[in-house]
Amino acid sequence: MTITITAFESSPDRGQGLARDFRVRWALEEVGQPYEVRLVSFAEMKRPTYLAEQPFGQIPAYEEGDLILFESGAIVLHIAERHPGLLPDDPDARARAIAWLFAALNTVEPPIVERTMAWLLEREKNWYEARLPLLDGNIRARLDRLAASLGDADWLEGGFSAGDLMMVTVLRRLESSGILADYPSLTAYIVRGEARPAYQRAFADQLAVFEKSRAQG
Ligand code: GTB
């Protein structure tokens, strides 16, 4: 059955794989499932036909036969549950790997997004510099605990899992912040994720979209 996902026609991250379609691409590459990508414009994402697929008018949406799914976390979990390679077989380890996926989305990503939004929307405001230490402190509190949980292991729950996939995509959003310099074990963790062949394929594919749109002007 053909899998189709949606992605930005023109990604604001200039092909750096920071938008949320990337985690779905990476998951599909990890489990060896071929997929197609439907590129959507910002205008198209707000039309009724698209809102029927993704109620909030965002990317990614996921289509597989009769199943239309939204929310990158739900999509990655769906892929991981239906194909071997992204979740451990042992039920307890599996539950913990899923907990890390939720932790990435619900506990680690929110303070990172808050900092990004402050930079995007408030960096010219006179309160931005005063607020930044609080925003950074919230992120550091999460990274301190994440680094402690990872310890000197390669991955969060035994072998590489959907939890690591999600955590690495979330942490990558900090790469331009300078914060990761204080977390060498998390930097090495991200590098391990980025070195995976499936990651490399997903990255090259989404970068090609950006290169093509740039060539077309
Ligand atoms: N909770 C949803 C999910 O996980 O699927 C959130 C989806 C979402 O935020 N999608 C964003 C979107 O469609 C793109 S990823 N936004 C358009 C809109 O809401 O109208 C967020 C994103 C965008 C750009 C960058 N970047 O340029 O670095 C990074 C992340």
Residues whose N, C-alpha, C, O or C-beta is under 5 A from the ligand:
A	BS01	GTB	P12 D13 L18 A19 R20 G57 Q58 I59 P60 E71 S72 G73
